[in-house]
Amino acid sequence: MFKVTGRLTGKSLLKEGKGKWGDWQLVEFMIQKQYKKEKIKIVFVSFGNVAKTIQNTALKEKIIIKFYPKCKEYNGKWYTELKAVEVDKWISPSKLAESMRDGGQQLEEEDYTLKDDRPLFDT
């Protein structure tokens, strides 16, 4: 299992369907990470509850993704996708240290919950 932190920069619409093992949901999303002054974009695929979490997360939100590479062979060619298995909001180390310094004072809810960018009403 691997872990990476980045800013959510894009996501597909939630795709849903029914298969032989039941209902499924899928969202592909992209994060941006900076490495040695170069902006790198990384694309992930997510299923089930992780897909719903990404779908309900606001763009530009900084998130932590736990993932693993998944490889498949199709018609003699190999394809790789990064499958996200867990997504959490990134919490600033300074906020965490401040909380601990104040005697374990709880963080405010907005510091650890993901923001939602879905419109209130679909038009």
HELIX and SHEET records of a PDB file:
HELIX    1   1 GLY A   48  GLN A   55  1                                   8    
HELIX    2   2 PRO A   93  ARG A  101  1                                   9    
HELIX    3   3 GLU A  109  TYR A  112  1                                   4    
SHEET    1   A 6 LYS A  15  GLY A  19  0                                        
SHEET    2   A 6 GLY A  22  TYR A  35 -1                                        
SHEET    3   A 6 PHE A   2  LYS A  11 -1                                        
SHEET    4   A 6 LYS A  62  TYR A  74 -1                                        
SHEET    5   A 6 LYS A  77  LYS A  89 -1                                        
SHEET    6   A 6 GLU A  38  PHE A  47  1                                        
END                                                                             
